[in-house]
């Protein structure tokens, strides 16, 4: 698995989890503040798409994970 695949997997998981915790109709609802985390992940994805740089991908590469799409 490449670093970019892991970034996508983690980002998608974080978004789904924060929606489960932040949506009032969810059985796992905790606080609507979790939606701020959803926005944070989305902004980071937007930033990495525009700048072609992602901190998590850089960390994964330093840990020895192969880069690429």
N, CA, C and O atoms as a MOPAC input file, in Angstrom:
PM7 MOZYME 1SCF
protein

 N      0.84400 1    -1.16800 1     0.00000 1
 C      0.00000 1     0.00000 1     0.00000 1
 C      0.89800 1     1.24200 1     0.00000 1
 O      1.86400 1     1.31300 1     0.75900 1
 N      0.57800 1     2.20600 1    -0.84300 1
 C      1.39900 1     3.41500 1    -0.95300 1
 C      0.96300 1     4.45500 1     0.07700 1
 O     -0.11400 1     4.35500 1     0.66600 1
 N      1.82200 1     5.45600 1     0.28200 1
 C      1.52700 1     6.49400 1     1.27100 1
 C      0.25000 1     7.25700 1     0.92200 1
 O     -0.52900 1     7.60100 1     1.81000 1
 N      0.03600 1     7.52000 1    -0.35900 1
 C     -1.15200 1     8.27400 1    -0.74700 1
 C     -2.42000 1     7.45700 1    -0.52100 1
 O     -3.45900 1     8.01800 1    -0.17200 1
 N     -2.35100 1     6.15200 1    -0.71300 1
 C     -3.50100 1     5.29100 1    -0.42900 1
 C     -3.82500 1     5.31400 1     1.05900 1
 O     -4.99600 1     5.34000 1     1.43700 1
 N     -2.80300 1     5.30600 1     1.90100 1
 C     -3.01700 1     5.35300 1     3.34300 1
 C     -3.60800 1     6.69800 1     3.74800 1
 O     -4.49600 1     6.75200 1     4.59900 1
 N     -3.12400 1     7.78200 1     3.14700 1
 C     -3.66800 1     9.11200 1     3.43800 1
 C     -5.15300 1     9.14400 1     3.09800 1
 O     -5.95000 1     9.63400 1     3.89800 1
 N     -5.53600 1     8.64600 1     1.95900 1
 C     -6.94600 1     8.62000 1     1.55600 1
 C     -7.77900 1     7.76400 1     2.49900 1
 O     -8.88900 1     8.14500 1     2.87400 1
 N     -7.24900 1     6.61800 1     2.88000 1
 C     -7.95600 1     5.71600 1     3.78700 1
 C     -8.17100 1     6.37000 1     5.15500 1
 O     -9.27000 1     6.30700 1     5.70700 1
 N     -7.13800 1     6.99100 1     5.69700 1
 C     -7.23800 1     7.63600 1     7.00800 1
 C     -8.17300 1     8.84800 1     6.93200 1
 O     -9.01000 1     9.03100 1     7.81700 1
 N     -8.04600 1     9.66900 1     5.90100 1
 C     -8.90100 1    10.85700 1     5.76700 1
 C    -10.36800 1    10.45300 1     5.65600 1
 O    -11.22200 1    11.03800 1     6.32100 1
 N    -10.66100 1     9.47700 1     4.83800 1
 C    -12.04000 1     9.00600 1     4.70500 1
 C    -12.58400 1     8.44700 1     6.00400 1
 O    -13.73800 1     8.69300 1     6.35500 1
 N    -11.76200 1     7.69600 1     6.71700 1
 C    -12.17900 1     7.13900 1     8.00700 1
 C    -12.43700 1     8.24400 1     9.02600 1
 O    -13.42100 1     8.19300 1     9.76300 1
 N    -11.54700 1     9.25300 1     9.07100 1
 C    -11.73300 1    10.36700 1    10.00300 1
 C    -13.01300 1    11.14000 1     9.69900 1
 O    -13.73500 1    11.53700 1    10.61400 1
 N    -13.29100 1    11.35200 1     8.42300 1
 C    -14.50100 1    12.08800 1     8.04900 1
 C    -15.74600 1    11.30600 1     8.45500 1
 O    -16.66500 1    11.87000 1     9.04900 1
 N    -15.78200 1    10.01700 1     8.14200 1
 C    -16.95700 1     9.22200 1     8.50100 1
 C    -17.14000 1     9.13700 1    10.01700 1
 O    -18.26000 1     9.26100 1    10.51300 1
 N    -16.05300 1     8.92800 1    10.74900 1
 C    -16.13700 1     8.84300 1    12.20100 1
 C    -16.60200 1    10.16300 1    12.81600 1
 O    -17.45200 1    10.16500 1    13.70700 1
 N    -16.05300 1    11.27900 1    12.34900 1
 C    -16.45500 1    12.56500 1    12.91400 1
 C    -17.89800 1    12.91000 1    12.56300 1
 O    -18.57400 1    13.58500 1    13.33900 1
 N    -18.38100 1    12.46100 1    11.41000 1
 C    -19.79100 1    12.65900 1    11.08300 1
 C    -20.68000 1    11.82200 1    11.99100 1
 O    -21.72900 1    12.28700 1    12.43800 1
 N    -20.26500 1    10.58800 1    12.26400 1
 C    -21.03500 1     9.74700 1    13.18700 1
 C    -21.10800 1    10.35700 1    14.58200 1
 O    -22.14000 1    10.28000 1    15.24800 1
 N    -20.00600 1    10.96200 1    15.01800 1
 C    -19.96400 1    11.55600 1    16.35500 1
 C    -20.59600 1    12.94500 1    16.40800 1
 O    -20.95900 1    13.40600 1    17.49100 1
 N    -20.73800 1    13.62600 1    15.26400 1
 C    -21.20000 1    15.00100 1    15.25400 1
 C    -22.61200 1    15.24200 1    14.76500 1
 O    -23.17000 1    16.31100 1    15.01200 1
 N    -23.20500 1    14.28100 1    14.07900 1
 C    -24.56600 1    14.45700 1    13.56500 1
 C    -25.57600 1    14.06700 1    14.64400 1
 O    -25.48400 1    12.98200 1    15.21800 1
 N    -26.52200 1    14.93600 1    14.91600 1
 C    -27.45700 1    14.71400 1    16.01600 1
 C    -28.34700 1    13.48900 1    15.80800 1
 O    -28.82700 1    12.92500 1    16.79100 1
 N    -28.58200 1    13.06300 1    14.59000 1
 C    -29.41000 1    11.89800 1    14.33300 1
 C    -28.66400 1    10.58100 1    14.43200 1
 O    -29.27400 1     9.51700 1    14.32900 1
 N    -27.37200 1    10.63200 1    14.62600 1
 C    -26.55100 1     9.43100 1    14.67900 1
 C    -26.68600 1     8.73300 1    16.03200 1
 O    -26.79700 1     9.39000 1    17.06700 1
 N    -26.67700 1     7.40000 1    16.01900 1
 C    -26.71900 1     6.68100 1    17.30300 1
 C    -25.43800 1     6.85000 1    18.12100 1
 O    -25.43600 1     6.56300 1    19.31800 1
 N    -24.36000 1     7.30600 1    17.50500 1
 C    -23.10000 1     7.53200 1    18.21100 1
 C    -22.86000 1     9.00900 1    18.52400 1
 O    -21.74600 1     9.40700 1    18.86600 1
 N    -23.91900 1     9.81700 1    18.40500 1
 C    -23.77000 1    11.27100 1    18.61300 1
 C    -23.15000 1    11.57100 1    19.96700 1
 O    -23.54500 1    11.02400 1    20.99600 1
 N    -22.14800 1    12.47500 1    19.93000 1
 C    -21.49300 1    12.91600 1    21.16300 1
 C    -21.58800 1    14.42300 1    21.30400 1
 O    -22.05600 1    14.92700 1    22.32500 1
 N    -21.14300 1    15.14900 1    20.28000 1
 C    -21.16900 1    16.60800 1    20.30300 1
 C    -21.09600 1    17.12400 1    18.86500 1
 O    -20.41300 1    16.54800 1    18.01900 1
 N    -21.80900 1    18.21300 1    18.61000 1
 C    -21.76200 1    18.78400 1    17.25800 1
 C    -20.40200 1    19.39500 1    16.94500 1
 O    -20.13300 1    19.71900 1    15.78800 1
 N    -19.54100 1    19.56000 1    17.94000 1
 C    -18.19500 1    20.07500 1    17.71100 1
 C    -17.35100 1    19.11700 1    16.88200 1
 O    -16.34100 1    19.52900 1    16.31200 1
 N    -17.73900 1    17.85400 1    16.80200 1
 C    -17.01000 1    16.90800 1    15.94700 1
 C    -17.08300 1    17.30800 1    14.48000 1
 O    -16.22800 1    16.90700 1    13.69000 1
 N    -18.08400 1    18.09100 1    14.10400 1
 C    -18.18700 1    18.55400 1    12.71900 1
 C    -17.04800 1    19.51200 1    12.37300 1
 O    -16.68800 1    19.64500 1    11.20300 1
 N    -16.48200 1    20.17500 1    13.37200 1
 C    -15.31300 1    21.02200 1    13.13200 1
 C    -14.12800 1    20.16600 1    12.69700 1
 O    -13.31900 1    20.59600 1    11.87500 1
 N    -14.02300 1    18.96300 1    13.24200 1
 C    -12.95600 1    18.05200 1    12.82200 1
 C    -13.16200 1    17.62200 1    11.37600 1
 O    -12.19600 1    17.48700 1    10.62600 1
 N    -14.41600 1    17.40600 1    10.97800 1
 C    -14.72000 1    17.08700 1     9.58300 1
 C    -14.23900 1    18.21600 1     8.67500 1
 O    -13.62100 1    17.96900 1     7.63900 1
 N    -14.52600 1    19.45500 1     9.07000 1
 C    -14.08800 1    20.61200 1     8.28800 1
 C    -12.56400 1    20.69700 1     8.23300 1
 O    -11.99700 1    21.03300 1     7.19400 1
 N    -11.90200 1    20.39600 1     9.34900 1
 C    -10.44200 1    20.42000 1     9.39900 1
 C     -9.84200 1    19.42500 1     8.40600 1
 O     -8.91400 1    19.76400 1     7.67300 1
 N    -10.36100 1    18.21500 1     8.38100 1
 C     -9.86600 1    17.19900 1     7.44300 1
 C    -10.12600 1    17.64500 1     6.00800 1
 O     -9.25900 1    17.50700 1     5.14500 1
 N    -11.30800 1    18.17600 1     5.75500 1
 C    -11.63700 1    18.65300 1     4.41600 1
 C    -10.72200 1    19.78000 1     3.96500 1
 O    -10.28900 1    19.80800 1     2.81300 1
 N    -10.42600 1    20.70900 1     4.86400 1
 C     -9.51500 1    21.81100 1     4.52900 1
 C     -8.10400 1    21.29800 1     4.24800 1
 O     -7.42500 1    21.79900 1     3.35100 1
 N     -7.66800 1    20.31000 1     5.00600 1
 C     -6.35100 1    19.73300 1     4.74900 1
 C     -6.30200 1    19.02700 1     3.39900 1
 O     -5.29100 1    19.10600 1     2.70100 1
 N     -7.37400 1    18.33800 1     3.02100 1
 C     -7.42400 1    17.70800 1     1.70000 1
 C     -7.40600 1    18.76300 1     0.59900 1
 O     -6.73600 1    18.59000 1    -0.41900 1
 N     -8.13700 1    19.85100 1     0.80200 1
 C     -8.14100 1    20.94700 1    -0.16900 1
 C     -6.75000 1    21.55600 1    -0.29700 1
 O     -6.26700 1    21.77900 1    -1.40600 1
 N     -6.10700 1    21.82500 1     0.83700 1
 C     -4.76500 1    22.40000 1     0.83500 1
 C     -3.77800 1    21.47800 1     0.12100 1
 O     -2.96500 1    21.94700 1    -0.67600 1
 N     -3.83700 1    20.18200 1     0.39300 1
 C     -2.88500 1    19.26800 1    -0.23800 1
 C     -3.14500 1    19.14100 1    -1.73900 1
 O     -2.21800 1    18.91700 1    -2.51700 1
 N     -4.39500 1    19.28200 1    -2.13600 1
 C     -4.70400 1    19.25200 1    -3.56200 1
 C     -4.17400 1    20.47300 1    -4.30100 1
 O     -3.75800 1    20.38100 1    -5.45600 1
 N     -4.19400 1    21.61200 1    -3.62700 1
 C     -3.72700 1    22.85400 1    -4.25800 1
 C     -2.20500 1    22.99400 1    -4.22400 1
 O     -1.60700 1    23.48800 1    -5.17900 1
 N     -1.58100 1    22.56300 1    -3.13300 1
 C     -0.14800 1    22.75500 1    -2.97600 1
 C      0.67800 1    21.52000 1    -3.33900 1
 O      1.89900 1    21.60400 1    -3.47100 1
 N      0.01700 1    20.38500 1    -3.49800 1
 C      0.66400 1    19.10000 1    -3.79000 1
 C      1.63400 1    18.70500 1    -2.66700 1
 O      2.64500 1    18.04900 1    -2.91700 1
 N      1.31200 1    19.11300 1    -1.41800 1
 C      2.09600 1    18.72800 1    -0.24800 1
 C      1.15200 1    18.32000 1     0.87300 1
 O      0.16800 1    19.00700 1     1.14900 1
 N      1.45700 1    17.20200 1     1.51300 1
 C      0.63600 1    16.68700 1     2.59900 1
 C      1.56100 1    16.23800 1     3.73400 1
 O      2.44200 1    15.40300 1     3.52800 1
 N      1.35700 1    16.79200 1     4.92400 1
 C      2.20300 1    16.46400 1     6.06100 1
 C      2.15000 1    14.97700 1     6.39300 1
 O      3.18300 1    14.36600 1     6.66700 1
 N      0.95800 1    14.39100 1     6.37000 1
 C      0.84100 1    12.97900 1     6.71000 1
 C      1.60300 1    12.10100 1     5.71700 1
 O      2.22900 1    11.11500 1     6.10500 1
 N      1.54700 1    12.46000 1     4.45300 1
 C      2.28600 1    11.69000 1     3.45200 1
 C      3.79400 1    11.80300 1     3.68600 1
 O      4.52400 1    10.82400 1     3.53100 1
 N      4.25900 1    12.99800 1     4.06000 1
 C      5.68600 1    13.17200 1     4.36000 1
 C      6.10500 1    12.31800 1     5.54800 1
 O      7.17900 1    11.71600 1     5.53800 1
 N      5.26200 1    12.26600 1     6.56800 1
 C      5.55100 1    11.43500 1     7.74500 1
 C      5.58300 1     9.96200 1     7.37600 1
 O      6.47300 1     9.23100 1     7.81000 1
 N      4.62200 1     9.52300 1     6.57900 1
 C      4.57700 1     8.11600 1     6.17000 1
 C      5.80700 1     7.73300 1     5.35500 1
 O      6.33300 1     6.63000 1     5.50700 1
 N      6.26300 1     8.62800 1     4.49900 1
 C      7.47000 1     8.33800 1     3.69900 1
 C      8.70600 1     8.22900 1     4.58300 1
 O      9.58000 1     7.39900 1     4.33100 1
 N      8.78200 1     9.06800 1     5.62200 1
 C      9.90900 1     8.97400 1     6.55600 1
 C      9.87000 1     7.66400 1     7.34300 1
 O     10.90500 1     7.16700 1     7.78900 1
 N      8.67000 1     7.11100 1     7.50800 1
 C      8.52700 1     5.82000 1     8.18900 1
 C      8.81000 1     4.64400 1     7.27100 1
 O      8.76800 1     3.49000 1     7.69600 1
 N      9.10200 1     4.94400 1     5.99800 1
 C      9.47400 1     3.89000 1     5.06200 1
 C      8.36500 1     3.39700 1     4.15400 1
 O      8.55400 1     2.42800 1     3.42000 1
 N      7.19700 1     4.05500 1     4.19200 1
 C      6.09800 1     3.66100 1     3.32000 1
 C      6.38500 1     4.19800 1     1.91600 1
 O      6.80200 1     5.34500 1     1.75400 1
 N      6.16100 1     3.37200 1     0.92300 1
 C      6.41800 1     3.74400 1    -0.46600 1
 C      5.46900 1     4.86300 1    -0.89700 1
 O      4.27600 1     4.80700 1    -0.60100 1
 N      5.98400 1     5.87100 1    -1.58700 1
 C      5.16900 1     6.97100 1    -2.09000 1
 C      4.46200 1     6.59300 1    -3.37600 1
 O      4.67500 1     5.50600 1    -3.91400 1
 N      3.63800 1     7.47200 1    -3.86000 1
 C      2.97200 1     7.23500 1    -5.13700 1
 C      1.47900 1     7.23000 1    -5.00700 1
 O      0.93000 1     7.35300 1    -3.91200 1
 N      0.81400 1     7.08500 1    -6.15800 1
 C     -0.65800 1     7.12800 1    -6.20700 1
 C     -1.29400 1     5.79200 1    -5.92300 1
 O     -2.51900 1     5.67700 1    -5.92900 1

